Amino acid sequence: MKSHISEISQEEGSRVYRRSLKVVVLSQIFGGAGLAAGITVGGLLAQEMSGSENYAGAPSALFTLGSAASAFLVGRMSQRLGRRLGLSAGFLAGGIGALGVIGAAVADQLFLLFISLLVYGAGMATNLQARYAGTDLAEPTQRARAISTAMVSTTLGAVAGPNLVDPMGKVAESLGVPILAGPFILAAVAYLFAGATLFFFLKPDPLLVARSIAAGQAHNASSAFDSGQGDIAHSRGLMVGASVMVLTQLVMAAIMTMTPVHMKHHGHGLGDVGLVIGIHIGAMYLPSLVTGLFVDKFGRTITACLSGCILLSAGVLAATAPADSMPLLIAALALLGLGWNLGFISGTAIIVDATTVENRAKMQGTLDVTIALAGATGGALSGMIVAASSYSTLSWLGGGLALLLIPIIVWSRGSKSANREAGSKGISTNG
């Protein structure tokens, strides 16, 4: 395999890019179904098993904390061995974690539930890192669209997952498993299928091919990234991209985590919860194809600024909507998902622009750790804030926090001249 990869040309790389993107799309469909279980019923399961609302935010915190550790490991493994092995291992761990959640529910062991949710988080980290595999061989003007194509495919599984809560609950009940653990049966199967898809079909490995092409072009003039100004521009790009993604993840995770609990307290059933979260997840991923075109055409920073404004409107609407109003709750969570989508894709594109094949997977994994920790923080604090105050207070705080995106964007735009000196890979070429 190594000798074959070493002979791959730029033209062959383009063919591998198209094939890799198709495989990533298929794996993301399965991965989306896997991550939806924890989002939809994780908090409700912990609340039921513990008998306390204070633990309702713990599952989101735990599987995002597990996601952080897994992002680091998957990134390192991918950098060393390629995307195929790194991503496959991550999805396998996520599937094992989902099986552990089922076992914990059956045994009514809260400690085992928390440990299993940590492992389950590996699936979430891997599902997000798979988006990078689609960009390894993409041209700079294709990167946002490649990211968005991978993400939009997650919609099929992610939207179906929450709406299968009731059917999977019945399946679980027929097997002697607690109803709320039913969606994790789907998650286990979905994550294992996603891992198998990548392991058997992501050949040749896009990151290894990109590395080979880059080595073949090593005789060309040194890139701007190798210069002092290039280093500064790319470091700034990493900071801006990470900041955008961290803030959008923190706001989204905090409000989303407590919405099912808020709805249940006001008489909504699992079917209503599944509908609202399903639409929310659809809004997180379905706009991705349009978002990718928008980012590539109008710029990374403009899109990130728009994300902050939409997240603010989501927080305001969630805070002021009557608890019994399904249309307004749906609208608030849809805006929350859309704001996350815009911030996440623009932030990811900035990060891809600011890395090279020599450090890409490792750096992306490291940054995803920070993003996952932001989600864990949002999930953990959300339950405490609601317990101490209200869901409305949480939503106001989340919307206000999103406004921090504006000064970050202003700062990054102020460094436009430095970014231009970084060359075609700098964030200013698209922002």
Secondary structure, 3 states (H helix, E strand, C coil): CHHHHHCCCHHHHHHHHHHHHHHHHHHHHHHHHHHHHHHHHHHHHHHHHHCCHHHCCHHHHHHHHHHHHHHHHHHHHHHHHCHHHHHHHHHHHHHHHHHHHHHHHHHCCHHHHHHHHHHHHHHHHHHHHHHHHCCCCCCHHHHHHHHHHHHHHHHHHHHHHHHCHHHHHHHHHHCCCCHHHHHHHHHHHHHHHHHHHHHHHCCCCHHHHHHHHHHHCCCCCCCHHHCHHHHHHHHHHHHHHHHHHHHHHHHHHHHHHHHHHHHHHCCCCHHHHHHHHHHHHHHHHCCHHHHHHHHHHHCHHHHHHHHHHHHHHHHHHHHHCCCCCHHHHHHHHHHHHHHHHHHHHHHHHHHHHCCCCCCHHHHHHHHHHHHHHHHHHHHHHHHHHHHHCCHHHHHHHHHHHHCCHHHHHHHHHHCHHHHHHCHHHCHHHCC
